[in-house]
Amino acid sequence: MLRRSGLAWAAEAIDPRVAGIVASTIGIDTHNHIDVPLTTAEMPGPDIDLSGEIKRSGLSAICMTFATGYQPGDAYDRFLKGIAAMDRQVERNQIKRPLTATDVRTAHTNHQPTVIQAVEGAHFLEGHLERVEEAYHRGLRHFGLLHDSDASVPLGDVYTNPPRYGGLTPFGASVIKECNRLGMLVDLAHASMETTQAALKVATRPVVVSHTGLDTRLGNDPHMAQMMRPRLISKEQAKVVAAVGGAIGVWTHLSDTPVEYAQNIRALVDVIGVEHVCIGTDTKLTNLALVRVGRRQEVLDLEGRAARIILLQTSALARTSRGSENARISRGQIRLLASTTS
């Protein structure tokens, strides 16, 4: 996840039509980071207003993710502590993790915010396939196969690293099959084209690529565009994912305003169709930072602002796209979850 300033996004007024669209739509951010403690020294971690932030965002749910591969050492122990910390936040906020698509629909009907438990990278498996089912019973329903670095027992080639494995590894294939057996959504974000193609041959249920963008939408910052280019998806790869019923989440990177973000969403819709496009901001719902505004210092929610700015994104999308496409994007999200967890 890369940090970005939310200040430009806050400048635009919210279209009054947005509240009605948001209220009637099951809106899910398919990739949203929540900072939780992963070591004994960090436990139990700060309290997070998870329920309040989701309500303010206008979203129905977020795929609440964390990664265990950034630090050396015992990734399995970090996973267990991360899940325990998230258990605490969920309980403290009096919300439940949905375990099926029906649970998501029920929560939306009852105006109850909810979080779909996700993880980014299979580092915590450390070659132990049985840990997939263990994670499932702890509430995990969205499994990110890869992240920036290779796991100790690799699952496949990562798109930002030199290819080493010829795509998907045998262990990666076994993990996908186990996720399909259990009813857990497989996320192919960070996968190379070769890994993606091999994974789709193994998978028996639709997949998601939770956070990326079209490689033709490079934004206005050449330095950022150069850095992000390897992380973007080609039209060819997007069509491969969509052809087997998958969905692709568009992130907020490389867009400086809600209108630009909406245009990036629409660009992908034009390639693979609205039923295969979702929102995967790759931001943090709750993250406070101290920034300087003029001569004053103010505490602003930079990463979390992006989630609340979903309201602005929706407004921008309504202005740049056909009016019904918002609801159709979200129906695509819930359809994907239903086909995976049924």
BALOTOR-693326 format. One record per atom (N, C-alpha, C, CB): x negated, y, z. Coordinates in pm, whole numbers, plus 32768, in hexadecimal, padded with zeros to 4 digits. Last residue first. Glycine has a CB too. Example, Ala and Ser with C-alpha at 12.3 -4.5 7.8 and 13.67 -1.06 7.14 Angstrom:
! BALOTOR-693326
7AFB7F1F82C4;7AA97F9682CA;7AF680038313;7A807FC4823C;7AD97DC7830C;7B327E3E830C;7AD87EB6830C;7B957E418389;
! end
This chain:
! BALOTOR-693326
882478507F58;889D77FC7F58;887A77697F72;88E9780A7ED2;874978EF7F3F;876778BC7FC4;87E078647FC9;877A792D8020;873A79327E2D;86C678F97E71;86EB78B47EF3;866079657E8D;882079A27DDC;87F2792F7D8F;877D78E97DD2;87CB795A7D04;882E7A797E91;88907A0E7E97;885F79917E4F;89147A3C7E5C;875E7B1D7E3C;87587AE27EC1;87B77A6C7ECC;87797B4B7F2B;87C27B5F7D3D;87437B187D49;87387AD57DD0;86CD7B787D33;88A87BEA7D80;88B37B6F7D31;88357B1D7D3F;88CC7B907C9D;883E7CC87DFE;88877C697E50;889A7BE67E06;890F7CA37E7A;87BF7D457D1E;87757D207D97;87BC7CB47DE5;875E7D997DEF;88977D707C71;882A7D1A7C48;87D77CEC7CBD;87D37D617BE4;89267E257D03;89617DA27CF0;88F67D3F7CC0;89D57DA97C8B;88777EFE7CE9;88847EBD7D6B;88C67E367D5F;88D17F147DCA;889F7F387BD9;88197F177C0B;88247ECC7C8E;87C37F967C1C;89AE7F787BDB;89827F007B94;88F67ED87BBE;89887F167AFE;89B580687C63;89F57FF47C9F;89C57F747C5D;8A8D80007C94;892381047BA4;88F880F57C2E;893180777C6C;8921816D7C80;89B781037AB6;893F80AF7ABD;890B80A17B4B;88D380E97A66;8A9181A27A88;8AAA81217AC8;8A2A80D47AE4;8B0480CE7A72;8A38828D7A02;8A6282927A8D;8A6E820C7AD2;8AE282D67A96;89078280794E;8997826D7950;89C5825679DE;89C181F778F6;880F837179BD;883C82EF798C;88D382EA7987;8805827E79E3;87D2845F7A31;8781843879BE;87AF83B57980;86F2842C79E7;8878848C7B06;886D84F77AA3;882784C87A25;8824856D7ADE;885C83A87B9E;88E183C87B6A;88DA84327AFD;893D83F77BDC;875383C47BE4;877883587B88;880283717B4C;877482D17BD1;876884967C99;871E84AA7C1D;874384407BB6;868784A67C37;87FA84187D61;8831848D7D1E;87EC84A37C98;882285097D76;874483547DAB;87C6832D7D76;8806839F7D29;882183007DE7;867983F47E0C;865F839F7D98;86E383777D56;860F83227DC1;86F384647EE8;86CE84BA7E78;86B684687DFA;8652850C7E9A;870D837B7F7F;878383CA7F5E;876784247EE6;87B0841F7FD7;860883347FA3;865882DF7F4B;86D883287F24;867982587F90;859C83C98066;85AA840E7FE6;85EB83B27F7E;8522843F7FB4;857A8317812C;85EE836F8135;860783B780B3;85DC83D381A6;848A82A680C8;8502825480D5;857E82AB80DD;84F981FB8151;83DB837C80D1;83FB8342804F;847882EB8057;838582F1801B;83BA83AE81DD;840A840B8190;843383CD810A;83BD848E8178;830282F48232;838F82DA824B;83E9833681FD;83AD82E782DC;8217837681EC;823C82FB81A7;82D082DF81B9;81E7828581DA;82398467828C;820F84698200;823B83EB81B6;8178847981F6;82CF85168361;82D984888340;82BA847882AC;836784508362;820B8603840B;826785E2839F;8261854C8383;82458632831F;81C186EF84ED;81C9865E84E1;823486408478;81EA861A856A;80FE88088491;817E87CB84AA;81738734849D;81E98802844B;804A892984CF;8042889884C1;80C9885E84E6;7FD1885C851A;80368A5B8419;806F8A088481;805089758465;81068A1E848C;7FED8AF3834A;7F998AFE83C1;7FC98AA48432;7F968B8E83F2;80528A0F825A;802A8A998271;7FCB8AA082E7;80A58AF38289;805788F182F6;80B1893B829F;809789CF82B9;8148891482B7;7FA887CC8322;7FA3885C832F;7FFE889C82C7;7F13888F8322;802286A783CC;7FF386ED8356;7FF78782836D;804786C882DB;802585738460;80168602847C;7FDC86468402;7FBB861984F9;811E84788432;809884AD8418;809785418435;806D84918386;81CF834B846D;81BE83DA8487;812F8404846E;81E883FC8517;8295826E83D5;8207828B83E4;81F6832183F6;81B482578369;83748197835D;835981E183D8;82C381F483E7;839481988454;836C812D825D;83E7816C828C;83CB81C48305;8450810382AF;8271814F8174;828F812B81FD;830B81778229;8218814A825A;827580C18025;825E812C8086;827680F68112;82BA81A7806A;82C380347F44;823B80247F77;821680997FD1;81D680177F03;83C380327ECB;837A80B17ED6;82E780A07EFA;83BD81087F3C;84707FA17DF5;840C7F6D7E53;83A77FD97E6C;83C87EEC7E1C;85A57F6A7D65;85507FD07DA2;84F17F8C7E05;85A5803D7DE9;85D07EB07C30;85F47ED77CB7;85927F407CEA;85F77E5D7D16;864A7E0F7B0E;85FA7E7C7B47;862D7E9D7BD3;86007EFA7AED;86EF7D6A7A83;866D7D347AAA;86127D9D7AE9;86297CF87A31;87CF7DE97A30;87E27D7C7A90;875D7D447AC2;88337D0E7A50;877C7E9C7969;87917ECE79F0;87A07E5F7A57;880C7F2679F2;866F7E3E788F;86FB7E3F78B6;870D7E5C7949;873B7DBB7895;856A7E547837;85997DCF7860;862B7DCC788C;85437D9C78D1;85457F5D77CD;84F57EEB779C;85387E6677BB;84697EEE77D9;85E9800E784F;85EF800B77BD;85A47F947782;85B6808C7784;85917FE87955;86177FBB792F;86227FAE7897;8682801C7964;849F80707946;849D7FDF7954;85247FA37931;84757FB779E3;85018175792B;84A7814078C5;84A180A878CC;841A817B78D6;859181997A17;85DA818F7999;85828154792B;860E8219796E;84BC81AE7ACE;851E81417AD9;8563812B7A53;858681607B48;844882977A6E;83FA821B7A6F;845481A07A7B;8393821D7AE1;851883497A9E;84EF83317A14;849B82B27A08;84A183A979DE;851A83487BB3;858F83167B6A;856B82F67ADA;8601837B7B70;842183C47BDA;8437833B7C09;84AE82FC7BC0;844F833A7CA1;845784BF7B71;83F1846C7B32;840083DA7B5C;8365849F7B56;8519850F7C2E;853E85027BA1;84D884AB7B57;8547858D7B5F;8486851B7D1F;84EF84B77D0D;851784A47C7C;856784DF7D5D;832685477CC9;83AA857A7CEF;8411850A7CE2;83D285F47C98;824484C37C7A;823585327CD8;82B9856A7D09;81E6859F7C98;81D683817C4C;824683DB7C36;824084467CA3;82D0838E7C38;811282D07C92;810B830A7C0C;818983597BE8;80F4829D7BA6;81DF820F7D73;815D823F7D45;816682707CB4;80F381CF7D52;82CB81967DAF;82CC82287DA6;824682607D78;82F182657E2B;831B806B7CE9;82E980B47D5D;82E7814B7D44;825E80847D82;84137F8D7C8B;83C580027C62;839C80507CDE;8417805D7C01;84237E2D7C7B;84377EA67CCA;83DB7F167C9C;84217E897D5E;84C87D487BB2;844C7D927BC6;846C7E147C0F;84057DAE7B3E;85497BF77BAA;855B7C877BB7;84D57CC87BD7;85C47CA87C25;859E7AD47AD9;855B7B1D7B44;85797BB27B43;84C87B097B3A;85FE7A317A0E;865B7A607A74;861E7AB17AE3;86A179EF7AAD;854779FD794F;856D798C79A6;85C179BB7A1C;84EF794479D8;85207AF078D8;85577A857886;85817A0C78D8;84F27A5A781F;849A7B92798F;852B7BA4797C;856A7B2F7932;85467C26792F;83917B38796B;83D47B2A79EC;846C7B3179DC;83A47B977A4E;83677B807860;83557AF57889;839E7ADB790D;82BF7AD37897;83867C937868;83E97C44781D;83E07BB07843;83D47C547786;82A17CDA78F8;83267CF7792F;83907CA178EB;83477D8C7920;81D97C927844;81E47C4978C1;826D7C5F7901;81767C747921;82117D4F7775;82107CC0775A;82257C7077DB;818C7C967716;81EE7E4277F2;82737E1F77C1;827D7D8977A8;82937E6D773F;811C7E177916;81327E317889;81C27E0E7863;80CE7DE17832;80FF7EB77A50;812D7E457A03;81437E6D7971;81AF7E0B7A3F;7FE47F277B13;80607F3D7AC9;80817EC57A71;80577FBB7A75;7EEE7F157B80;7F5F7EE87BD3;7FE57EF37B8C;7F637F397C53;7E357F8C7ADA;7E337EFA7AE4;7EAB7EC27B31;7DB47ECC7B27;7E8180A57B04;7E9C805F7A87;7E987FC67A95;7E39808A7A1F;7E3381327BE3;7EAB80E17BED;7EC380897B72;7F2281397C01;7D4F81C07B9B;7D4981657C0E;7DBE81037C0E;7D4881B57C90;7DAE82587AC7;7D4181F97AB1;7D3A81917B21;7CBB82447AA7;7E6E82F37B4B;7E9782987ADF;7E2B822E7AC6;7EB282E77A5E;7DD1838B7BF6;7E2F832B7C2E;7E5982C57BC6;7EAB83747C66;7D4C84237B31;7D0083D07B8F;7D5A83647BCC;7CC384267BFF;7E1F84A87AAA;7DCA84477A63;7D7D83EB7AC1;7D6984907A09;7F5C84E27B00;7ED884E97B3F;7E7E847F7AFF;7EE284D37BDA;805984B97AA2;801685367A7D;7F8985447AB4;806785AA7AAC;80C483727A25;80CB83E97A79;8075845B7A47;80A383C67B03;80D5828D798B;805982A479D5;805883257A27;7FE782A57976;817581A37901;81A082157953;8130823579B5;822681F7799F;812880BD788B;813381317832;815A81B0787D;8199811677C5;813A7FF47940;80B380297925;80B3809978BD;80587FB978F6;824180177A2E;82167FFD79A5;818D803B798A;827C80347941;81F67FA77B7A;823180057B1C;81FF7FE37A91;820F80987B42;823E7F0A7CB5;81E47F287C47;82257F967BF3;81C57EA87BF0;82B47E237D8F;82847EAE7D88;821B7EBE7D1C;824C7EDB7E11;83187D1B7D75;835D7D7D7DCA;83307E0D7DB8;834B7D587E58;83897C4A7CA4;830A7C947CAD;83317D157CF3;82C57CAF7C1B;84347B1D7CF6;84317BAF7CF4;83A07BDC7CE9;84767BEB7D73;84D07A027C54;846A7A427CA6;847E7AD87CA2;83DB7A1C7C75;85C678F67C4F;859179787C23;852C79B17C87;860279DB7C0F;8555779F7C69;85B2780A7C8B;8574788F7C5F;85D3780B7D25;848B76F87C32;850F76CB7C07;857B77317C29;853176457C48;833B772A7BCA;83B077567C17;843277217BDB;83B577EF7C1D;828076DD7B07;8293768A7B7E;831776A97BC3;821F769D7BE0;828477A27A4D;829577197A1D;82B276BA7A92;821876EA79D0;824A787E7AE3;82D078747AAC;82EB77E97A72;82E578DE7A41;813B78567B19;819C78507B87;822A783E7B53;819378CF7BDC;80C778827A1F;80C177FC7A5A;812877ED7ACA;803377E07A91;80FF799479FF;81327933799E;813278A579D7;80DE7936791D;807479FF7ADF;81057A0F7ACF;813D79A57A72;81277A9A7A9B;7F6B79C07AA3;7FA979897B1C;8041798E7B11;7F7A79D67B99;7F4D7A5779B9;7F3C79C579B4;7F7C79827A2C;7EA779A179AD;7F727B5A7A1D;7FCD7B2679B8;7FC57A8E79B3;7FAB7B61792E;7F437B587B86;7F187B717AFD;7F7E7B367A9C;7E8C7B347AE4;80037BDD7C94;7FD97B6A7C43;7FAD7B967BB8;804A7B047C39;806D7CAA7D28;7FDB7C977D2E;7FAA7C217CDA;7FB07C837DBF;81A77C0A7D52;81587C857D50;80C57C627D67;818A7CEA7DBD;824E7B2F7D5D;81D37B237D0E;818A7BA87CFD;81F27AE97C86;82FF7A967E58;82D87B1A7E25;82517B0D7DDF;82D17B857E99;840979BE7E88;837B79C87E67;83607A4E7E24;834E79537E0B;84F2798E7F89;84D279D87F10;843B79E37EFE;85117A647F14;854F784F7FF4;850778C98016;84D9790C7F94;848D78AA8074;85B47746800C;860B77B67FEC;85CE783A8016;869277A4802E;8520765F8022;855A7699809B;85C37703807C;84EC76D580F2;84D076307F1A;851875C87F65;856276037FDD;84B6755B7F95;8445771B7EE0;84BE76F97E95;851176917EDF;849A76C57E08;836D76FC7F91;83C8776E7F9E;844C77527F56;838777EF7F67;82FB76187F1E;833076127FA6;838F76857FC1;82BE7612800B;82AB76787E25;830B760A7E2C;834A76017EB6;82C875857E09;81EE77397E7A;826577627E2F;82D176F67E38;8242777F7D9A;812F768F7EEF;817576F37F41;81F577217EFC;8119776C7F5E;80D375FF7E13;811675B97E80;816576197ED8;80B0756D7ED6;805776CA7D82;80CB76857D49;811A763C7DB5;809E76227CDD;7F8577077E32;7FEA776B7E11;8068772E7DD9;7FB177CF7DB0;7EF776187E1F;7F36763B7E9E;7FA176A67E89;7ECD766C7F03;7EA076247D10;7EFA75B97D3C;7F3F75D87DC1;7EAD75377D49;7EB377837CAA;7E6C770E7CDC;7ECF769F7D00;7E1577337D57;7EF178417B84;7F2578077BFF;7ED2778F7C29;7FB877E07BED;7DD178AD7ADD;7E5E78C67AFA;7E84788C7B80;7EB6788C7A8D;7CC978617AE4;7D1778407A6E;7DAC78527A82;7CFB77B37A45;7C3B78BE7BB8;7C81783F7BC9;7CD178147B4E;7CDC78487C3F;7BCB79B87B98;7B77794D7BCB;7BB778C27BBD;7B5579667C5B;7BBB7B027B16;7BFD7A7F7B16;7B9D7A107B3F;7C387A607A8B;7B737C117BF4;7B497BBF7B81;7B8D7B377B87;7AAF7BAF7B7E;7C9A7CC07C6C;7C1C7C7B7C82;7BF37C2D7C05;7C277C1C7CFB;7D957D1F7C46;7D2B7D837C57;7CA27D447C6D;7D4B7DDE7CCB;7E417C427C39;7E2D7C947BC2;7DBF7CFD7BCD;7EAC7CD87B9F;7DCC7B0A7CB0;7E067B8D7CD0;7DE27BED7C5F;7DD17BC27D5A;7E0F79B67C71;7DC17A2C7C50;7E107AAB7C6D;7D967A297BBD;7E7078E97D90;7E7079117D04;7E1E798E7CF0;7EFD79267CD3;7E42788F7E8D;7EBE78647E4D;7EC478897DBA;7F3578A07E96;7D2B78187F56;7D6A78717EF4;7DE778357EB6;7D0878937E86;7CF578138096;7D1777AD8031;7D6877F67FC6;7D6877318070;7CD4791780E9;7C6678B780FF;7C78783A80AA;7C5D78918194;7D4D79F57FE3;7D5D79AC8060;7CEA7949806F;7DE679628066;7CBA7B147F4D;7CDB7A877F47;7CEE7A4F7FD4;7C6F7A3A7EFC;7D5A7C5B7F6C;7CE87BFF7F78;7D177B6F7F6D;7C9D7C157FFD;7E587CD07F40;7DE07D077F01;7D697CA87F02;7DB97D877F45;7F337BB57F20;7F1C7C407F45;7E957C697F0A;7F1F7C557FE3;80397AC47ED2;7FB27AFC7EC8;7FAD7B897F02;7F827AFC7E37;81447A7C7F0C;80DF7A147EF9;80517A4B7F07;80EF79D47E70;822A7ADF7FEB;81CA7B157F8D;81537AB87F80;819C7BA17FB8;83627A758029;82D87A488036;82827A827FC7;82D179AD8034;846D7A9D80E9;842F7ADF8074;83997AC98081;84547B7B806E;84C77A3C81D5;85167A1B815F;84DA7A5480DD;85A27A4D8170;848979DB8320;844F7A0C82A3;84A479DE822C;83BE79DB8293;84E4796F840F;853579D583CE;84FE7A0B834D;85487A44842A;846578988474;8454791584BF;849D798A847C;83BF793784CD;849177DD83B5;84E177D1842F;84CD784A848C;84BC77508478;83CE783582FE;845C783982DA;84B378348357;848077C3827D;82E577F58385;83067882836F;83997893834C;82AE78BC8300;82F876DD8374;82F4771F83F7;831C77B183EA;826777138436;82E676BD8261;8364769E82A5;836976DB8330;8379760682AE;81DA77108246;8243775281F9;82C97739823E;8247771F8166;8141766282D6;815A76E58311;81C2773582C2;80D97734831A;81107586823E;817D757D829F;819D760482E0;81597519830B;802975BE81AF;80A975CF816C;811D75CF81CF;80BD75628104;7F0E765481F9;7F717600823F;7FFC76188203;7F71761F82D9;7E5977098191;7E5B76838159;7EC276278198;7DD776468166;7E9477F2821D;7E0F77B5822D;7E0E772381FE;7DE277BD82BF;7F767892824A;7F8678028236;7F0377B8824B;7FBB77E581AA;7F33799B8253;7F4C795882D2;7F5E78C182C3;7FC779938315;7F2879F4814A;7EAB79DC8193;7EC079898212;7E697A6081B6;7FE17A31808B;7FEF79B180D1;7F72798F8122;800B7941806E;80787B70806A;80007B1E8068;800F7AA280BF;7F887B6F8097;814F7C0B812C;81037C2780B3;807F7BDC80B8;80EB7CBF80A2;82957BAA8191;82077BAE81AE;81BE7BC28129;81D67B2C81F7;83D87C088216;837B7BEA81A9;82ED7BE581DF;83877C528138;85277C048278;849C7BF082A1;84467BC2822B;84937B8A8313;85FF7D048248;85DC7C828213;85477C6D822E;85FC7C768178;86C87DB38328;86427DA482F0;862E7D1482C2;85D57DCC8357;87DE7E9F8332;879F7E1E834A;87177E188304;87F97DAC831A;88F17F6083B2;88707F54836D;882C7ED0838F;88137FC98392;8A427F398386;89D87F1583E1;89537F0A8395;89F87E908429;8B3F7F4D8317;8AED7FC68326;8A7B7FB1838A;8B44803D8353;8BBF7E6782D8;8BCD7E968363;8B7B7F128380;8BA57E2883C2;8B687E4381D4;8BF77E5981ED;8C0F7E948277;8C457DD681DD;8A597E0D8209;8A7F7E8681C0;8B127EA781D7;8A647E738129;8A6D7D17828E;8A327D8982D2;8A597E0C828E;899A7D7C82D6;8ADA7C7D81BD;8B267C938239;8AF07D0B8284;8B217C178291;8A097C7A8104;8A8A7CB680E0;8ADC7CD6815D;8ADA7C588083;89477BF38198;892D7C7B8169;89B07CC18149;88D07C7980EC;89C27AF981BE;89A07B4C8233;89887BDC820B;89257B148279;89C77AA180B7;8A457ABE80FC;8A2E7B158176;8A8D7A3C8124;88BD7A6A808A;88F87ADC8046;897D7B048085;890C7ABD7FB1;88287A1581CB;886679F3814A;88997A73810A;88D9798C815C;87C17A8482AA;87827A09827C;87B979D981F8;8792799D82E4;87757BC58328;87CE7B7082D8;87817AF682A5;880A7BBF8261;871D7C0F8472;86E97BF083EE;87517B9E83A1;86617BA483F9;87DB7D038523;87B87C798507;87787C6E847E;88347C20850F;87B67DFE8623;87D77DD4859C;87A67D458588;87987E348532;87647E8E8705;87E67E4A8702;88137E2E8672;88507EA0874A;866C7EED872A;86C47F3F86D8;874F7F0186C6;86857F568650;85FA7E1E87BD;86067EA187FB;86687EFA87AE;857E7EE58803;85F87D5286FC;864B7D468774;86647DCE87B4;860A7CE787DA;853E7DBF8647;85C57D9C861A;86247D948691;85C47D1685CE;845C7DD886E8;84987E4F86AD;85287E348680;84447E808637;842A7CCA8729;84447D2C8793;848A7DA7875B;83C27D5487D8;83F67C5C8630;84667C298680;848E7C9086E9;84417BA286C4;830A7CE685FB;83827D0985AF;83FF7CD285F2;83777CD48520;82647C6386AF;82787CF386BC;82F47D218670;81FD7D3F868B;82707B618644;82A07B7986CC;82BC7C0D86E3;823A7B468733;81F87B8E854B;82837B638550;82BE7B7D85DB;828F7ACE852C;80F47BD585A7;81437C328558;81D77C10855A;81127C3584CA;80A57AEB8627;80B57B668677;81097BCC862A;802B7BA1869B;809E7A3D854C;80F57A2085BE;810D7A9D8613;80B879B08614;7FDA7ABF84AC;80637AAD847C;80C37A9584F1;806A7A378419;7EF97AA9854C;7F2E7B2F852D;7FBE7B2584FB;7ED57B7584C2;7ED979958547;7EF779D685C6;7F2F7A6285AE;7E7879DD861E;7E99797B8436;7F107939846E;7F39797984F2;7EF778A28482;7DA879FB8419;7E1E7A3783DB;7E9F79F98410;7E177A268344;7C9F7A2B84D1;7D0F79CF84D1;7D8D7A10849A;7D29799C855E;7BAB7ADD840B;7BD57A90847F;7C547A438466;7BE97AEB84F4;7BBD7C31838B;7B837BAB8392;7BBB7B60840A;7AE97BB3839B;7CE17CDC8309;7C787CCC836C;7C3D7C408365;7CAE7CE883F8;7DA27CCB8240;7D447D3A823F;7CCD7D25829C;7D8C7DB98265;7E6A7C098239;7DEC7BEC81F7;7D857C5C81FB;7E067BCB816D;7F6C7C23828C;7F0E7BED82EE;7E827BDC82B6;7F407B678321;806C7D1A826E;80027CCA8231;7FA17C9C829C;7FB87D1B81C4;81D37D3C8262;81517D58829E;80EB7CF98261;81547D4B833A;831F7DC08221;82AA7D6D8206;82317D988257;82897D708174;84687DAD81F2;84097DDF8257;838C7D888253;84497DDF82E7;852F7E188111;84DB7DA18121;84637DCE8174;84B07D638095;86467EC7819A;85BE7EC88163;85847E3C8170;85647F3181AC;879A7F268155;87357ECE818E;86AD7EF08153;87587E398174;882F7FFB80FF;88737F92814A;880D7F3B8194;88C97F3A80EC;87C881558112;87B680CB80E7;880C806D813A;872480A380F0;87D1824C817E;883D82288125;8832819B80EF;8843828880B4;871C82A18239;86EC828F81B0;875F827B814E;868F821881A9;87A0829D8328;8782832082EC;87568313825B;87168367833D;87A581888353;882281D28342;8809825882FF;886781E783C8;869381588372;86DB811A8302;875D816482E9;86F780848320;866081ED845B;861E821083DD;866581D48365;858C81E283E0;86FC8168851C;871781F484FA;86DA821B8476;86E3824E8565;8682806A8523;870E807784FD;872D810584D0;876980508571;857C80AE857A;8593806984FB;8622807D84CA;85757FD4850A;84CB8155861C;855A816C8607;858281318582;857C8203860E;83E6809B86D7;840880D28654;849F80E2864A;83D2807685E1;82EE80A287D6;837A808F87AE;839480D7872B;83D980C2881D;81A1801987A2;8200808587BF;828E80608796;81D681068778;81257EE08832;81367F4387C9;819E7FAB87EC;815B7EFF8747;80E77E2F88FB;81577E0B88A4;816D7E6F8832;81D47E0088F6;7FB27DE08846;803A7DBB8870;80657E0D88EA;80417D248890;7EAB7E128814;7F0C7E7387E1;7F9A7E588812;7F0B7E72874B;7E1F7D3D887C;7E037DC188B1;7E6C7E288888;7D7A7DEF8884;7E777C6B87D8;7E9E7C6F8866;7E8C7CFA88A0;7E4D7C0988B7;7EE17CE18694;7E7E7CAA86F0;7EB17CB8877F;7DF57CF286E1;7F997D6485FE;7F737CDF85CF;7F0A7C9D8628;7F407CE78541;80B07E408617;80307E0F864A;80167D80861C;802C7E1686E3;81357ED284E8;81487E888565;80C07E568594;81AC7E118552;81C27FA48405;81487F8E8453;81697F4984D6;80FF8013846E;82697F3782EF;827E7F61837A;81FE7F4183C7;82FC7F1A83B9;82A07F7D8199;82457F558203;82717F8B828B;81B87F8581E4;83737EFC80AE;83627F6B810B;83107F3B8182;83EB7FA48138;84027E947F9E;837B7E907FD6;83637F0B802B;83107E877F65;85067EAD7F48;84CC7E277F4A;843D7E207F7F;84D07DED7EC0;860B7F4C7FCF;85817F677FAA;85357EE47FB8;85407FD98003;87547F397F66;86E97EF27FAB;86627F217F76;86F87E587F9B;88A37F8E7F80;88207FBC7F55;87B37F7C7FA8;881780547F5D;89D17F5B7F20;89717F107F71;88E77F327F3C;898C7E747F6D;8AA380777F13;8A3B80277ED3;89EA7FDA7F3B;89DE80807E7F;8B4681337F81;8B8780C37F3C;8B2380607F01;8BE080F77ECF;8A9F81F47FEA;8AF881AC8044;8B3281308003;8B6882078072;8A1F825E7F06;89D282137F69;8A2E81BD7FBF;898182727FC1;8AF482E37E88;8AAC82787E43;8A64821F7EA7;8A4782B17DDD;8B39839F7F4D;8B99833B7F21;8B5882C67EDD;8BFE83787EC6;8A4D84387F5D;8A8183F27FD3;8AE283847FAC;8AC584558031;8A2684B17E5F;89D084437E8A;8A0F83F27EFC;894984787EB5;8AAA858F7E14;8AE4850F7DEB;8A9B84987E27;8AE285047D55;8A0C86667E5F;8A7C86407EB7;8ABE85BD7E90;8AE386AB7EB8;88AE863C7E49;892B86497DFE;899F861B7E56;892585F77D79;87CC86E17F12;881486647EFD;889786817EB5;882D861C7F83;86B787A07E8F;873487947ED9;877B87137EB5;878F880D7EBC;855887687EAA;85CF87697E58;864D87577EAC;85C786FC7DEE;847E874F7F51;84A187D47F21;852987DA7EDD;843988047EC4;841886627F9E;847A869F7FF7;84B287207FC0;843C86B8807D;835686167EEF;83D585D07EE6;844186147F39;83C485407F12;827F86A77F42;82BD86CB7EC3;8347868C7EB6;826586A07E4E;8246861C8037;827086A98037;82B586D07FB5;81F88702804E;81E585218058;8273852C803F;82A285BA802F;82BE84ED80AD;80B9849A7FD5;80FC85078019;818E850B7FF3;80B8858C7FF9;805683488008;807A83B67FAF;80C084208001;80D383857F3A;7F868228801E;7FCA8298805D;7FE583057FF7;7F7682CF80D1;7FC780DD7FAA;7F7D81597FA0;7FCC81CA7FDE;7F5A81787F0F;7FAD7F8A8000;800080008000;7FA9807C8000;805E80008078;
! end
